[in-house]
Amino acid sequence: MYLAILEVFLFWGGLLVFLVSLAMYAGRTKDFKSLIEFWKPTMEMTRKEFNVNRAGLFMMIGAVAIRLVVFVTY
């Protein structure tokens, strides 16, 4: 039960943190085209924006890992 709550928290929290990092970048540079064309390596993030971005991604990856562990064990 606790893993299910943690999974949901990590996924949605990670998504929110990831979107905040993109908002930080867009607010600083006003470069909205790079947000839409995410497959092109045109974003030059600051260290803080990059760290926030990666924290959000790792939170979402952690949620997926918990989902896989729960799926395999039950």
Secondary structure, 3 states (H helix, E strand, C coil): CHHHHHHHHHHHHHHHHHHHHHHHHHHHHCCCHHHHCCCCCCCCCCHHHHHHHHHHHHHHHHHHHHHHHHHHHC
